[in-house]
Every structure is written in C-alpha cells, then in structure tokens.
Amino acid sequence: MFLFVTQKSNPKKDKTMKYDVVIIGAGLGGLECGYICAKHGKSVCVLEQGITLGGSLQVFKRKGHTFDTGYHYIGAYDKGQSLHRLFDYFNLTHLPFQKMDSNYFDEVVYKDKSYRFANGYDNFVDALAEEFPSQRQNLKKYVDFLSKVGDNIFNQFSPKDLDCFYTASLFGQSAYDFLKETFTNEDLINVVSGTSLKLELKKETLPLYTFAQINDSFIRSAYRLKGGGGQIAESLAADIEKMGGIVKKNSKVDELVEVDGRIAYARLANGEEIQGETFISSAHPSATLELVKESTKIRKIYRNRITRLQNTTGMFTANIKLKKDVLPYLNRNQYFYNTDDVWNVCDGDDSHIKGALMSYQVPEDGGDYAENVDIIVPMSWAAVEQWDGTKVMQRGEGYKVMKQKKAEECVDFVSKYVPQLKNAVDTIYTSTPLTYKDYVSTVEGSAYGIRKDYNNVMQTLLTPRTPIENLLLTGQSLNLHGILGVSMTSLFTTAEIVGMDTVKEDLKL
C-alpha cells in the first residue's frame, strides 16, 4: 500500500568506515537518537530496511493524495508545552502543524450521545460538566491529577529520580481503578476513556501513568500536521545528514555480530558490514534479540523474558479517499462506540466493531471539505496470523476478501453516526496488523509495542540497556508510546552515550 523512493548509498565506503553510533531502524525513535548523537559530534549511520523513512510515521500517496499510516494528531504542542520543547530541540517546529479546534478537538459518541472535549483544564471540565453537572468537582480532581503528571514529565531526567522513574508508583497502579475511585458516574468513566483508542484500554493491565500522561497531553493542546507525519522523519533525516551522518534506506540488518562481548558490526542482507562503537536498535526488543544470533552476554533467561512479553493489540485502518466537496472537514477527531463499556474494545473479539476513530486529514487544498479520512479500529493478531509469512501483494484471495469486508464494516459502522460518509467514499486503501509487521517490523503488528502491566512493572517496563554493553534499545516498547513517549525515550537512550547532564543542558532543565 506504500509508495517508496530509493536512496543510493556507497557500499565501498560503508564496508571500511567505522561509525561512533549505528542505528537500526529509521522510525521516530531511531531518527531522534541519530539527531542527538550527530548534534554532539558523533559519526552516525542509520540503517532502514525499507525504502521509506519514518516507521509508523511513513505516508503513502494515491491519486494525488497523501495518506498517513500511523500519525493522526499530537498533544502538548502549544509553545512552552512538553512536546513543543522537544520538537524545538529536534528542529521540527518549522513543519506545518495546525491547531485543532480548542473548544472541540475530540468528540466522543457514547450511547448515541455526543460529548465535547475542549483544550485547557477549565474548559475541559466545563464542557463535560454541562452533561455531568454532579461530577464537576470530580472532573476538577481528574484534571488536577493529570496536570501534575504532565508537569513532572521532565523531572524524570534528574539522576536522583531516574531509578524511581522506572519503578514509579503510577506505573504500578491501575488506570481503571483510578477512574472508578475518581468518578461516581459509570457513563462519565466511559466518556473520559473514550478518546483512548490511541492506547490499549485493558482493565487488567493498563498503568495509570500511561493513561494519565497521554490524555493530559491532548487536554493541553491538540494539533494535526498538514501533508502527513512523514515530514517529521524526512526533516530529522535531512538534519542528520547535514551534520555529517548517513541515513541508508533499503538496508536490512540480518545480524548484529558480537565479538569479545560487544557488537562489532551489523551485517546487511546485501552482505555489507557496518562497523560501530555503539549500536542502537529502534526495532521491537524481541526482533532486536533475533538479530543477535550468537552471544556470550545474552543469556537464555533474558531472551525468554523478552520474547514472552505480551504485545498490545494491532489496528485495522481504512484510508479513504473522498469524493470532492461531499464531506465537510472537521477540525476534530470523532470516536464512536456501540458498547456500554469502552474498555472492552480491545478484547480480541474481531467478529464485530465496538468502537472506531475517524480522523480527518487537513485538506491539502485548504478548503472546507475533507479530501480523505482514516477509520481505525482494533484488530487482533489472530485475525491475520494465518497469512503470516506470505509476501506483500501475494497473500491470496482470502486476505483480500477479509480486508474488503472489514473496510465495508468500518464504513457502515461510522455511517450510522456520520450519514454523509456513505456517499462520500471514492476509494478505500487498507492496512492490517500484518501490514505493520511487514513494513514496520513490529512483532504481531502491535500498535503500541510491548504491553505495560501495572501488575508486573519490573518485567514490562524496559530500560535502554541490554546485557551487551554497547547495544541499546529505544522506541515505543520501552517506556511510553506515541510521539511524546518515543521522543522522551530517545533522550533516555542517548543519555547512555552523551551523558544525562548533556541531555539536561540541551533541554535547559
């Protein structure tokens, strides 16, 4: 479903040169790590298996329209807020981010009633208190708590707090239990949870920290990016190369070769050997360990621990090109539910749709009508596992039929709430967890990496370090997923190379 542009490389040079830092994967985490290291004078080589950059940020183009594969919107991007500070550091604030409707950035439709989410803590409370007047004080308690979590995000970089960060009490608390203790109205619990298709809602596992940090960021502010999330990756890659680094597309790593207890070089599928002093993998931790085929440092018990960790659910996406001037553009997201309990939408039951997100992409012509929209619904790995191992575009008729049926179900489901959609559809392009596994190398097509479990914090919350001293991890499986979470994690990873004091100085902490 993707269009790619290849980049030429110099194999001869790559075989003989040793880099300070070699990075596996040109997703957001890998590119941000490359940017930081290059900024501090390290020679950097980023290796990307595909012929496009960005991981889940990549885009594809069809009939003159750009479609996002994973990016939809970001939070905490007003000037001075956490993500804006990070993107200012990464030289990304020049991109055409567009603020969503502050008074109505998200809409949750639950039990056939619409609820409005507004930016700003007081506005957020006021909007929902209109529908739940008896819960005003509880809503105030809710946003006060979220704001404290968001305000403390950069305190994690203090050395005295770093160890506490990975074992923090909020990671060991249940998000759902917190909501039950905060609100006395069951419907309100579901409504405030209703924008959380951008994370995996599971009562049994979801940590309070994950829920609070992500939801807080969007209450602060919400932005879309005109032209697609791929621009973030392209900007980072361009800056890495300006600073003397190399970003190599079509460079699949087959093996990380250990010599004397350290990774000595990455062997590519084409036979090239890329030497490095330090290696950073932005791939899923399990996929990273598969690359280290022989090791004196990685014991079987460690491999088993990582590979046995559960992954979050995947997603099915219907990218829809719309007929011209039919569906008005909305500067907000819409979340629709036909279940009384929104916390069951990721329960692995793919027989019918219980909840969906419809995200509007900013019209490229700047007009009042939407040009394309995305409908995203949870989809388990079990729904596509039978086609695992097949090649892209060669999965057989059964796979095509399954995707077409699911896409039709998505349109039918959303059309109950947005009747204009039915007649607005021109063409539908689809992706499944298998698509993400093949293009992004995420295990089981997981949307948010390894599942964090408040019952098992020490096992599911990973640090950047591995048993091999010069092999580090980064990406959404470690700490917090999403653009904010991955950006924070990239700083923790590179702090192992440039030093935590340097990172703090960079961010003026």
C-alpha positions in Angstrom: 0.0 0.0 0.0 3.1 2.3 0.2 5.0 4.2 -2.4 8.7 4.4 -1.8 11.7 6.4 -3.1 15.0 4.7 -3.0 18.3 6.4 -1.9 21.7 5.5 -3.3 24.5 4.6 -0.9 28.2 3.9 -1.1 28.7 0.3 -0.2 32.5 0.5 -0.6 32.7 3.3 1.9 30.3 1.6 4.3 32.4 -1.5 4.4 35.5 0.3 5.5 34.2 3.0 7.8 33.5 2.6 11.5 30.8 4.8 13.0 30.5 6.1 16.5 26.8 5.1 16.5 25.0 2.7 14.2 21.2 2.8 14.5 18.8 0.1 13.3 15.5 1.5 12.1 14.6 4.9 10.8 11.4 5.3 12.8 10.9 8.3 15.0 13.0 6.9 17.9 15.9 5.8 15.7 16.0 9.2 13.8 15.8 11.2 17.0 18.6 9.2 18.5 20.6 9.8 15.4 19.9 13.5 15.5 21.0 13.8 19.1 24.2 11.9 18.6 25.1 13.8 15.4 24.4 17.0 17.2 27.0 16.1 19.7 29.7 15.3 17.1 29.2 11.6 16.8 29.5 9.9 13.4 26.1 8.3 12.8 24.8 5.7 10.4 21.0 5.0 10.4 20.0 1.7 8.7 16.4 1.4 7.4 15.2 -1.9 5.9 12.6 -0.2 3.7 12.8 2.4 1.1 10.9 5.0 3.0 11.6 6.6 6.4 9.5 7.0 9.5 8.2 3.7 10.7 4.7 4.4 11.7 5.1 8.0 10.6 5.5 7.0 7.0 3.0 8.0 4.4 1.8 6.7 1.0 0.3 8.5 -1.9 -2.5 7.5 -4.1 -4.3 9.6 -6.9 -2.5 12.8 -5.7 -3.5 12.3 -2.0 -1.2 11.7 0.9 -2.3 9.2 3.5 -0.8 8.7 7.0 -0.2 5.2 8.2 0.2 5.9 12.0 0.3 9.7 12.6 -3.1 11.3 13.4 -2.6 14.1 15.9 -0.2 15.3 18.7 -0.7 16.9 22.1 1.1 19.3 24.4 2.4 21.3 21.4 1.5 24.8 22.4 4.6 26.9 22.9 6.3 26.1 26.1 4.5 22.7 26.5 6.5 19.5 26.6 6.3 18.3 23.0 6.8 21.7 21.6 10.0 22.0 23.7 11.1 18.6 22.4 10.3 19.4 18.8 12.0 22.8 19.1 15.1 20.9 20.2 14.7 18.5 17.2 14.3 21.4 14.8 10.7 20.3 13.9 8.7 23.3 14.7 9.0 24.7 11.2 6.7 21.9 9.9 3.1 22.9 9.1 1.4 21.8 12.3 -2.2 23.1 12.5 -4.0 23.6 15.8 -7.3 21.7 16.1 -10.5 23.3 17.5 -9.6 24.3 21.0 -13.2 24.1 22.1 -13.9 20.8 20.3 -10.7 18.9 19.5 -12.2 15.5 20.2 -15.8 14.2 20.1 -16.9 11.0 21.8 -20.2 9.4 20.8 -21.3 7.0 23.5 -24.8 5.5 23.9 -25.8 7.6 20.9 -24.9 10.9 22.7 -22.2 13.2 21.7 -19.6 14.6 24.2 -17.3 17.5 23.6 -13.6 17.6 24.6 -12.0 21.0 24.9 -8.4 22.2 25.4 -7.4 23.7 28.7 -8.2 22.2 32.1 -11.0 24.6 33.0 -12.6 24.4 29.5 -12.3 20.6 29.6 -14.2 20.5 32.9 -16.8 23.0 31.8 -17.6 21.1 28.6 -18.2 17.7 30.3 -19.8 19.3 33.4 -22.6 20.5 31.0 -23.5 16.9 30.6 -22.5 15.6 34.1 -23.2 18.6 36.4 -23.0 16.4 39.6 -19.5 15.4 38.6 -17.9 18.9 38.3 -15.8 18.5 41.4 -14.7 15.0 40.4 -13.8 16.3 36.9 -11.7 19.0 38.6 -9.9 16.4 40.7 -9.3 14.4 37.5 -7.6 17.2 35.5 -5.7 18.3 38.6 -4.2 14.9 38.8 -3.4 14.7 35.1 -1.8 18.1 35.1 0.6 17.1 37.9 1.6 14.1 35.9 2.2 16.2 32.8 4.0 18.9 34.7 6.5 16.4 36.1 7.4 14.8 32.8 10.9 16.4 32.6 11.7 15.7 36.2 12.5 12.2 35.1 15.8 13.4 33.8 17.1 14.2 37.3 19.6 11.5 38.2 18.1 11.1 41.7 14.8 10.5 40.2 15.8 8.3 37.3 15.7 5.0 39.1 12.4 5.9 40.6 11.0 6.7 37.1 11.2 3.1 36.0 9.6 1.8 39.2 7.3 4.8 39.8 4.2 4.2 41.8 2.0 5.4 38.9 3.3 2.6 36.7 2.2 0.2 39.4 -1.3 1.5 39.7 -4.4 0.6 37.7 -5.8 3.3 35.3 -9.2 1.8 35.6 -9.2 1.7 39.4 -8.2 5.3 39.4 -11.2 6.3 37.3 -13.5 4.2 39.5 -12.2 6.0 42.6 -12.4 9.4 40.9 -15.9 9.3 39.4 -19.2 8.1 40.7 -20.9 8.0 37.3 -20.2 5.0 35.1 -21.1 6.8 31.9 -18.5 9.5 32.7 -15.8 6.9 33.2 -16.5 5.6 29.7 -16.7 9.1 28.2 -13.3 10.3 29.6 -11.8 7.0 28.4 -13.4 7.3 25.0 -10.5 9.1 23.3 -8.2 6.3 24.3 -8.2 4.2 21.1 -4.7 5.9 20.9 -3.7 3.5 23.6 -4.8 0.0 24.6 -7.6 0.1 27.1 -7.3 -3.1 29.2 -8.7 -3.0 32.8 -6.4 -5.9 33.8 -3.1 -4.3 32.7 -3.1 -0.5 31.7 -0.9 1.5 34.1 -2.2 4.8 35.4 0.9 6.6 34.2 0.3 5.6 30.6 -3.3 6.7 30.7 -2.6 10.0 32.5 0.4 11.2 30.6 -1.1 10.6 27.2 -4.6 12.0 28.0 -3.1 15.0 29.7 -1.0 16.0 26.7 -4.1 16.3 24.5 -6.1 18.2 27.0 -3.3 20.8 27.0 -3.4 21.2 23.2 -4.0 19.2 20.0 -2.5 19.6 16.5 -2.6 18.0 13.1 0.2 18.1 10.5 -0.8 19.2 7.0 0.9 16.9 4.5 1.4 13.9 6.8 3.6 12.6 9.5 6.4 11.6 7.1 7.6 15.1 7.1 8.9 14.6 10.7 11.0 11.7 9.6 12.3 13.5 6.5 13.2 16.6 8.5 15.2 14.6 11.1 17.0 12.6 8.4 17.9 15.7 6.4 19.4 17.3 9.6 21.3 14.1 10.4 22.9 14.3 7.0 23.6 18.0 7.3 25.5 17.2 10.5 27.6 14.6 8.7 25.6 11.5 9.4 24.3 8.9 6.9 20.7 7.6 6.6 20.7 4.4 4.5 17.4 3.2 3.0 16.9 -0.4 1.7 19.5 -1.6 4.2 18.0 -4.5 6.1 20.1 -5.8 9.0 20.3 -9.6 9.0 22.6 -9.9 12.0 24.3 -8.0 14.8 27.6 -9.8 15.2 29.1 -10.0 18.7 32.9 -10.1 19.1 34.5 -10.3 22.5 31.2 -9.5 24.3 30.4 -6.4 22.2 28.5 -5.8 18.9 31.3 -5.3 16.4 29.2 -4.8 13.2 25.8 -5.1 11.6 25.7 -7.5 8.6 23.2 -6.3 6.0 21.1 -8.5 3.7 23.3 -7.5 0.8 26.5 -8.6 2.6 27.7 -5.2 3.7 29.2 -4.9 7.2 28.6 -1.7 9.1 31.1 -1.3 12.0 30.2 0.7 15.0 31.3 1.7 18.5 27.7 1.7 19.9 24.6 0.3 18.4 21.0 1.5 19.0 18.0 -0.6 17.9 14.6 1.1 17.5 13.2 -2.3 16.5 10.9 -4.2 18.8 13.1 -5.7 21.6 12.2 -9.3 20.5 13.2 -8.5 16.9 16.4 -7.0 18.2 17.4 -10.1 20.0 16.7 -12.2 16.9 19.4 -10.2 15.2 22.0 -11.2 17.8 22.2 -14.8 16.8 25.2 -15.7 18.9 26.2 -14.0 22.2 28.2 -14.7 25.3 26.4 -11.9 27.1 22.7 -12.5 26.3 21.6 -15.5 28.4 18.7 -17.7 27.5 16.8 -16.5 30.6 17.0 -12.9 29.3 15.9 -13.9 25.8 13.0 -15.9 27.2 11.9 -13.0 29.4 11.8 -10.5 26.5 10.2 -12.8 23.9 7.5 -14.0 26.3 6.3 -10.4 27.0 2.8 -9.8 25.6 2.3 -7.2 22.9 -0.5 -4.6 22.6 -3.3 -5.2 20.1 -3.0 -4.2 16.4 -5.2 -1.9 14.3 -7.1 -2.1 11.1 -7.1 1.1 9.1 -9.3 2.1 6.3 -7.7 5.1 4.5 -10.5 6.6 2.5 -10.2 8.9 -0.5 -13.3 11.0 -0.6 -15.4 12.4 -3.5 -14.8 16.1 -4.0 -16.9 18.6 -1.9 -19.2 16.0 -0.2 -18.0 15.5 3.4 -17.3 18.7 5.4 -13.9 18.9 7.0 -14.0 18.7 10.8 -11.1 20.2 12.8 -11.6 17.5 15.4 -11.5 13.7 15.8 -14.6 11.6 16.2 -14.7 8.4 18.4 -17.8 6.2 18.1 -18.9 3.4 20.4 -21.8 0.9 20.3 -20.8 -0.7 23.6 -21.7 0.2 27.1 -18.1 -0.5 28.2 -15.4 1.2 26.0 -12.8 -0.7 28.0 -13.8 -3.9 26.1 -13.0 -2.7 22.5 -9.5 -4.2 22.6 -10.7 -7.6 24.0 -9.5 -9.5 20.9 -13.0 -10.1 19.5 -12.9 -9.3 15.8 -16.4 -10.5 15.0 -17.8 -7.0 15.1 -16.8 -3.4 15.6 -17.4 -2.0 19.0 -15.5 1.3 18.7 -13.8 3.3 16.0 -11.8 6.5 15.5 -12.4 8.7 12.4 -9.5 11.1 11.8 -9.7 13.8 9.2 -6.6 14.8 7.4 -6.0 18.5 6.8 -7.2 19.3 3.3 -4.3 19.9 1.0 -6.3 22.5 -1.0 -7.1 24.4 2.2 -10.8 24.1 1.5 -13.8 23.4 3.7 -14.3 19.8 2.6 -12.4 16.7 3.6 -10.3 15.1 0.9 -9.5 11.9 2.9 -10.2 10.4 6.3 -9.0 7.4 8.3 -11.1 5.0 10.2 -9.2 3.0 12.8 -10.5 0.0 14.7 -8.7 -2.6 16.9 -7.7 -5.8 15.2 -6.0 -8.8 16.9 -3.1 -10.6 15.5 -5.2 -13.8 15.5 -7.3 -12.2 12.7 -4.4 -12.2 10.3 -2.0 -14.8 11.7 -2.9 -17.4 9.0 -1.3 -15.2 6.4 1.9 -14.6 8.3 4.9 -15.5 6.2 3.2 -14.5 2.9 4.6 -11.8 0.8 3.1 -8.3 0.4 0.7 -8.3 -2.6 0.8 -12.1 -2.7 -1.3 -13.0 0.3 -4.1 -14.7 -1.7 -7.8 -14.0 -2.3 -8.8 -14.9 1.2 -6.8 -12.0 2.6 -8.2 -9.5 0.1 -11.8 -10.6 0.9 -11.2 -10.2 4.6 -9.8 -6.7 4.2 -12.6 -5.7 1.9 -15.2 -7.0 4.3 -13.6 -5.2 7.2 -13.4 -1.9 5.3 -17.1 -2.1 4.4 -17.9 -2.8 8.1 -15.9 0.3 9.1 -17.8 2.5 6.6 -21.1 1.0 7.7 -20.3 1.5 11.4 -19.2 5.1 11.1 -22.0 6.0 8.7 -24.5 5.4 11.4 -23.1 8.5 13.1 -21.9 10.4 10.0 -24.5 9.6 7.3 -22.7 11.7 4.7 -19.8 9.4 4.7 -21.6 6.6 2.8 -22.0 8.7 -0.3 -18.7 10.4 0.1 -16.4 7.3 -0.3 -14.4 7.2 -3.5 -11.6 4.7 -2.9 -10.5 2.7 0.2 -7.0 1.5 1.0 -6.5 -0.8 3.9 -3.8 -2.0 6.3 -3.9 -4.7 9.0 -1.5 -5.8 11.8 0.2 -7.9 9.2 0.9 -4.7 7.1 2.6 -3.1 10.1 4.6 -6.3 10.9 6.0 -6.3 7.4 6.6 -2.6 6.9 7.5 -1.5 10.4 8.8 -4.8 11.9 6.6 -4.6 14.9 6.0 -8.0 16.5 2.5 -9.3 15.8 1.7 -6.0 14.2 1.4 -4.4 17.6 0.2 -0.8 17.5 1.9 0.3 20.8 4.7 -2.2 21.4 5.1 -4.3 24.5 2.1 -4.2 26.8 2.8 -2.4 30.0 1.3 -4.2 33.0 0.8 -2.4 36.3 0.8 -5.8 38.0 4.3 -6.5 36.6 6.1 -3.3 36.3 9.7 -4.5 36.6 9.2 -7.1 33.8 7.2 -5.0 31.2 8.9 -1.6 31.6 12.3 -1.8 29.9 15.4 0.3 30.2 17.5 1.2 27.1 20.3 -1.0 28.4 20.8 -4.7 27.3 23.2 -7.3 28.6 25.6 -6.3 25.8 27.2 -3.1 26.9 27.3 -1.3 23.5 23.8 -2.4 22.4 21.0 0.0 23.4 17.2 0.0 22.8 14.8 2.8 22.0 11.3 3.1 20.7 7.7 2.7 21.9 8.2 -0.7 23.7 10.4 0.8 26.4 8.6 3.5 28.3 5.7 5.3 26.7 4.3 5.0 23.2 3.2 7.8 20.9 5.2 10.7 19.6 5.7 12.3 23.0 6.6 8.9 24.6 9.1 7.9 21.9 10.7 11.3 21.9 11.3 11.1 25.6 12.7 7.6 25.3 15.1 8.7 22.6 16.6 11.1 25.2 17.0 8.4 27.8 18.7 6.1 25.2 21.1 8.7 24.0 21.9 9.8 27.6 23.7 6.5 27.8 26.1 7.8 25.1 26.4 11.6 25.6 25.6 11.7 29.3 22.5 12.7 31.2 23.9 16.1 32.1 24.3 16.8 28.4 20.7 15.9 27.7 19.5 18.2 30.6 21.7 21.0 29.3 20.2 20.5 25.8 16.7 20.8 27.1 17.6 23.6 29.5 16.4 21.6 32.5 
